[in-house]
Structures are given as structure tokens and as C-alpha cells.
Amino acid sequence: MVSQQQYAADNRKIAPHQRPSKSGPFMALPPASATLREWQDCGLSPPEQEALRDYRLGRVRAQLKAHDYAGIILADPLNTRYATDSINMQLWCAHNAVRYVFIAAEGPVIVFEFHGSQHLSNGLRLVDETRPAVAWNYMSAGENFQSKAETWAGEIADLVIAHGGGNKRLAIDRVNLEGAEALSRHGIALYNGEQVMELARVIKAPVEVTAMSCAIVSCQAAMDEMRAALLPGITENALWSHLHAGNIKRGGEWIEARLLASGPRTNPWMQECSNRVIEQGDIVAFDTDLIGPYGYCVDISRTWVCGADRGSDAQRRLYHIARTHIEANMALLTPGASFREISEKSHRLPENCRANRYSLIMHGVGLCDEYPAIRYPEDSLRRGYDGVIEPGMVLCVEAYVGEKNAGEGVKLEQQVLITDTGHQLLSTYPYDDALSA
């Protein structure tokens, strides 16, 4: 385990005169020495970021060409990160439409940046140009939102016409009604950019797996720190803070949810952490939902027992069901298997646990939770869809086991890479011996 003081000492070595000459993204700085040592101890080196960026932009452009789109506008911060590796206040920009990217199928990558932030893409080879964004969300434009949308659309239409070779089919991942109507008046036909990006992101190159593996190692080290802090008397919030701190000091970015619960709050699932005091013998269950180094998501779940060498009979029974469930469903993951087939063959929870089942059996993961989503049989007809498991997908296999109107619940989740012949477990954090015995 690496202390906060060690991280601080490591970071003093990054003096101003040693920093890159161009102001640019924080990813341009090397990881802290302590983080590098943790990765090296697991046989990992940092990913080659230029190869990572080339692959991802290539995936986007391949989808644009497959759908015959002239280009795409990206406003979702995770999509802009995937395509360009250019970032700025990602959570804030997720709910304020003040930053976007134009990518031509054949032509430039242009980042339209928030006020005073054009320097943030310096040093990113794949970004051809930065321009100030035209912000037409209501906070920025007020009663001028319509005219600002017209200005925005005019500039976008000019780019499509200049680089589309007569093709005016434009994908876009997020747009308000005013912007869509304004683009239509310029003769631009709009299509679903979310589909483009989900299909681009679904297959991970080896360099992406390396980046994700680094994030997983960092997350699991932070989990160790959280585990050491799990003593009777700590609150759920205080325990959860150790995961946040461990992620940030290792170069991670944020956590998407607050899914940690203890004792009776573990059933039903989806209760976010609180100031409840964790007691001796309580079950503590959590889902990391963590965006770690290089922006990759680590989405794994564990359940621990607090302050006891052995869980109760009821706790260990539920834990056994959860492990059986997750391991049986992982065994179904082979290239060529269909989503429907996996759903139909999936392990069945006991009848008294089905009402509180998780929302899905497994889902894709990359920079966040991604396509596909594979549902339980009872949900498949209403909410599911079909597709095929392919090498290069990374999936999170879920298990939540809690009896209806009774007792505690257990949450487990593993992160798995699909290989040419089967699957490889990426998450390696051990199960709790006190609940497995």
C-alpha cells in the first residue's frame, strides 16, 4: 500500500521547468512514481498514448464511412475524449453544452473550446484546429439562445459543405431542438451520432486493454486502502472517501455513482452511501463505477463483512449464490455467442431473489458503461436486443442477490475481456474469505 505522503513526495519531482513546453492536457505529465511502481509490480507499463489515439479516431472514421456520413459533431464529453483525447471539465460540460468537436470523415478534427481554454488541446497531434465554441445553452445565451443556435448551425454547415464532398449527412450525438432545426434549414440531414460512437467504442485494441488494465490495478489498490479502513464505527461516506482519494492520487478522474451500502441498506440494491455507521458483522457492498487513469472505467463490485472472520450462515448463503451466478454467466462468454443466447442460457437466481435482480446480466465498458446491455430472460423481450459477442469487447458481468423483503444483499461484478477463444478476467481483486468459506 502506498501512502499519501509518498505520492506527495513523488509529485514534487514534477517541477515547473520539467513540464512539457506546451501547455496541454494533464495526461501529458507522467504518472506518479508510486503509481508506476504499482503497475510494474503487476507486469504493466503505461500505454502508448499516440497509438491509443490513432486507433480510437480511426474507429470513429470507419463508422462514419460505413454509414456514409460526411462527419460527426460530438458534445458528450466521453465521446469527445474517445475521439480526440481532448478534455476540459468533463462533468461540468456533461450538463452545460459549451464544448464540442467536429470530425470530418475525410478532413479535419476541430475542437470548439469553452472560453479561454483553447490551449488545452496543445500537443494533441490529431487535433487540427481549435476554435471558440458558440454556446447556445440557456445559461450562456439567455433569451438569445435561438440566434446563437443559428450562428452555431451556420458554422457547422459551412464545415460540412467544405469537407463533405457534396455529402450533407451529419451524425450528432447531442443537440437541442433549435440547433437541429437550424441545421436542417442549411440542408444538413442529421443522424444518430450515439450509434456511431457506441459501435466505434465497442472493440478495444490491445493498447486500450493496457490502459484499462492500468486503471484496474490503480482501482484495486484504492480498494485495498478502503478495505483497511473498514472498521466498526466508520460511516459509509467516510469509507467511500478512501476509494475516491485512492483514485485521484493515482491519476484517476472521478466516480460516476455512490453505490456503497451496509447492513440493511444493502437490500434492495441501488441505495447510495450515507452517514449510516457500519457495525460489527455488517455486510458492506459496493460498485466502483470509477473513471481511472487515462479515462478508462473500472466497474467491479465486491461485498465484504465488517470486523468478522466469518460471515453469518445467511450472508455466506447469499454470497455463494452470487458467486455461482457470476461465474456461470462468465462461462457463457465466447466469440460468436449471441446476446439472446446468453440471456436464455444464463444462470437462474432462486425464485425469492428474482424480484430484486440487477437490471442486466452484463454490459460493455470502456470510458464508461457502454454497448451492449444483455438482459435477464424475463426482461429480454421487453428491453433487450440481439447482437454477437466479438473479440476485443470488454464486458462487466453482474450479480446482485437479495431476497425480497428480507435481510441483506450481496453485490459482485467482474470485468472481462473477450479473446479469440473465450474470455480473460481483467479484474483480479479477491473475494472475501469470510464470506466464501
SULSULJO-V751105 format. One record per residue. N is the residue number from 1. RES is the residue in one letter. PSI is psi in radians with two decimals (none if undefined). Layout:
# SULSULJO-V751105
N/RES/PSI, N/RES/PSI
This chain:
# SULSULJO-V751105
1/M/2.42, 2/V/2.29, 3/S/2.82, 4/Q/-0.63, 5/Q/-0.67, 6/Q/-0.70, 7/Y/-0.74, 8/A/-0.72, 9/A/-0.74, 10/D/-0.77, 11/N/-0.33, 12/R/-0.38, 13/K/-0.34, 14/I/1.39, 15/A/2.77, 16/P/-0.66, 17/H/-0.20, 18/Q/-0.09, 19/R/2.79, 20/P/2.53, 21/S/-0.51, 22/K/2.37, 23/S/2.38, 24/G/-2.88, 25/P/2.61, 26/F/-0.36, 27/M/-0.28, 28/A/-0.40, 29/L/2.55, 30/P/2.70, 31/P/2.75, 32/A/2.59, 33/S/-0.66, 34/A/-0.66, 35/T/-0.78, 36/L/-0.70, 37/R/-0.70, 38/E/-0.73, 39/W/-0.80, 40/Q/-0.64, 41/D/-0.39, 42/C/0.22, 43/G/0.40, 44/L/2.53, 45/S/2.77, 46/P/2.56, 47/P/2.68, 48/E/1.81, 49/Q/-0.58, 50/E/-0.70, 51/A/-0.68, 52/L/-0.81, 53/R/-0.74, 54/D/-0.79, 55/Y/-0.81, 56/R/-0.78, 57/L/-0.66, 58/G/-0.67, 59/R/-0.73, 60/V/-0.84, 61/R/-0.57, 62/A/-0.67, 63/Q/-0.67, 64/L/-0.77, 65/K/-0.64, 66/A/-0.56, 67/H/0.02, 68/D/0.84, 69/Y/2.48, 70/A/-0.49, 71/G/-2.99, 72/I/2.52, 73/I/2.22, 74/L/2.18, 75/A/-0.42, 76/D/2.15, 77/P/-0.55, 78/L/-0.59, 79/N/-0.72, 80/T/-0.63, 81/R/-0.82, 82/Y/-0.81, 83/A/-0.56, 84/T/-0.35, 85/D/0.28, 86/S/2.21, 87/I/2.70, 88/N/1.98, 89/M/1.06, 90/Q/-0.75, 91/L/-0.72, 92/W/-0.76, 93/C/-0.29, 94/A/-0.46, 95/H/0.21, 96/N/1.96, 97/A/1.36, 98/V/0.15, 99/R/2.37, 100/Y/2.94, 101/V/2.41, 102/F/2.23, 103/I/2.07, 104/A/2.49, 105/A/-0.66, 106/E/1.73, 107/G/-2.72, 108/P/2.84, 109/V/2.07, 110/I/2.13, 111/V/2.14, 112/F/1.90, 113/E/2.63, 114/F/2.68, 115/H/2.22, 116/G/0.29, 117/S/0.23, 118/Q/-0.36, 119/H/-0.24, 120/L/-0.30, 121/S/0.05, 122/N/2.37, 123/G/-0.12, 124/L/1.85, 125/R/-0.56, 126/L/-0.19, 127/V/1.97, 128/D/-0.48, 129/E/2.58, 130/T/2.50, 131/R/2.75, 132/P/2.38, 133/A/2.61, 134/V/1.83, 135/A/2.10, 136/W/0.34, 137/N/2.77, 138/Y/-0.63, 139/M/-0.73, 140/S/-0.69, 141/A/-0.32, 142/G/-2.38, 143/E/-0.07, 144/N/0.20, 145/F/-0.61, 146/Q/-0.81, 147/S/-0.62, 148/K/-0.66, 149/A/-0.65, 150/E/-0.75, 151/T/-0.81, 152/W/-0.85, 153/A/-0.65, 154/G/-0.74, 155/E/-0.72, 156/I/-0.77, 157/A/-0.70, 158/D/-0.69, 159/L/-0.74, 160/V/-0.78, 161/I/-0.69, 162/A/-0.57, 163/H/0.01, 164/G/-0.14, 165/G/0.63, 166/G/-0.21, 167/N/2.12, 168/K/0.39, 169/R/2.02, 170/L/2.23, 171/A/2.61, 172/I/2.39, 173/D/-0.52, 174/R/2.32, 175/V/2.44, 176/N/2.88, 177/L/-0.76, 178/E/-0.70, 179/G/-0.71, 180/A/-0.76, 181/E/-0.68, 182/A/-0.71, 183/L/-0.66, 184/S/-0.63, 185/R/-0.36, 186/H/0.08, 187/G/0.29, 188/I/2.20, 189/A/2.21, 190/L/2.51, 191/Y/2.94, 192/N/1.82, 193/G/-0.40, 194/E/-0.72, 195/Q/-0.79, 196/V/-0.85, 197/M/-0.66, 198/E/-0.71, 199/L/-0.57, 200/A/-0.74, 201/R/-0.25, 202/V/-0.52, 203/I/2.11, 204/K/2.30, 205/A/2.81, 206/P/-0.62, 207/V/-0.56, 208/E/-0.70, 209/V/-0.64, 210/T/-0.82, 211/A/-0.77, 212/M/-0.67, 213/S/-0.67, 214/C/-0.75, 215/A/-0.68, 216/I/-0.77, 217/V/-0.75, 218/S/-0.74, 219/C/-0.78, 220/Q/-0.53, 221/A/-0.70, 222/A/-0.61, 223/M/-0.67, 224/D/-0.73, 225/E/-0.65, 226/M/-0.72, 227/R/-0.71, 228/A/-0.48, 229/A/-0.14, 230/L/1.60, 231/L/2.60, 232/P/2.34, 233/G/-0.30, 234/I/2.56, 235/T/2.81, 236/E/-0.78, 237/N/-0.76, 238/A/-0.69, 239/L/-0.77, 240/W/-0.55, 241/S/-0.44, 242/H/-0.61, 243/L/-0.76, 244/H/-0.87, 245/A/-0.74, 246/G/-0.61, 247/N/-0.85, 248/I/-0.76, 249/K/-0.30, 250/R/0.16, 251/G/0.18, 252/G/3.10, 253/E/-0.93, 254/W/3.08, 255/I/2.30, 256/E/-0.33, 257/A/3.11, 258/R/0.84, 259/L/1.44, 260/L/2.28, 261/A/2.76, 262/S/2.71, 263/G/-2.29, 264/P/-0.28, 265/R/-0.09, 266/T/-0.12, 267/N/2.07, 268/P/2.94, 269/W/3.07, 270/M/0.25, 271/Q/2.19, 272/E/2.80, 273/C/2.70, 274/S/-2.98, 275/N/0.32, 276/R/2.37, 277/V/2.20, 278/I/2.30, 279/E/2.80, 280/Q/2.27, 281/G/-0.06, 282/D/2.52, 283/I/2.42, 284/V/2.06, 285/A/2.51, 286/F/2.80, 287/D/2.08, 288/T/-0.81, 289/D/0.78, 290/L/2.30, 291/I/1.90, 292/G/-2.74, 293/P/2.53, 294/Y/0.21, 295/G/0.16, 296/Y/2.50, 297/C/2.39, 298/V/1.92, 299/D/1.45, 300/I/2.72, 301/S/2.53, 302/R/2.77, 303/T/2.25, 304/W/2.83, 305/V/2.41, 306/C/2.14, 307/G/0.46, 308/A/2.48, 309/D/-0.31, 310/R/2.24, 311/G/2.93, 312/S/2.89, 313/D/-0.74, 314/A/-0.74, 315/Q/-0.77, 316/R/-0.55, 317/R/-0.82, 318/L/-0.68, 319/Y/-0.72, 320/H/-0.74, 321/I/-0.77, 322/A/-0.76, 323/R/-0.75, 324/T/-0.75, 325/H/-0.87, 326/I/-0.66, 327/E/-0.63, 328/A/-0.69, 329/N/-0.59, 330/M/-0.61, 331/A/-0.31, 332/L/-0.14, 333/L/1.67, 334/T/2.57, 335/P/2.40, 336/G/-0.29, 337/A/2.45, 338/S/2.73, 339/F/-0.74, 340/R/-0.71, 341/E/-0.78, 342/I/-0.77, 343/S/-0.83, 344/E/-0.59, 345/K/-0.06, 346/S/2.68, 347/H/2.40, 348/R/2.21, 349/L/2.70, 350/P/2.62, 351/E/-0.71, 352/N/-0.02, 353/C/-0.10, 354/R/-0.55, 355/A/-0.58, 356/N/0.30, 357/R/2.78, 358/Y/2.91, 359/S/-0.32, 360/L/2.91, 361/I/-0.72, 362/M/2.82, 363/H/2.78, 364/G/2.81, 365/V/2.50, 366/G/-1.79, 367/L/-0.22, 368/C/-3.03, 369/D/2.34, 370/E/3.07, 371/Y/2.47, 372/P/2.97, 373/A/2.10, 374/I/2.13, 375/R/2.87, 376/Y/2.69, 377/P/-0.67, 378/E/-0.24, 379/D/-0.18, 380/S/-0.75, 381/L/-0.67, 382/R/-0.64, 383/R/-0.13, 384/G/3.08, 385/Y/2.91, 386/D/2.92, 387/G/-3.01, 388/V/2.39, 389/I/2.29, 390/E/2.61, 391/P/2.44, 392/G/-0.26, 393/M/2.58, 394/V/2.22, 395/L/2.56, 396/C/2.14, 397/V/2.17, 398/E/2.60, 399/A/2.17, 400/Y/2.26, 401/V/1.94, 402/G/2.28, 403/E/2.58, 404/K/2.21, 405/N/0.59, 406/A/2.24, 407/G/-2.81, 408/E/3.06, 409/G/2.77, 410/V/2.31, 411/K/2.20, 412/L/2.62, 413/E/2.41, 414/Q/2.59, 415/Q/2.20, 416/V/2.35, 417/L/2.30, 418/I/2.20, 419/T/-3.11, 420/D/-0.43, 421/T/-0.17, 422/G/-2.08, 423/H/2.78, 424/Q/2.26, 425/L/2.14, 426/L/-0.66, 427/S/2.24, 428/T/0.18, 429/Y/2.31, 430/P/2.72, 431/Y/2.87, 432/D/2.03, 433/D/-0.55, 434/A/-0.36, 435/L/-0.28, 436/S/-0.37, 437/A/none
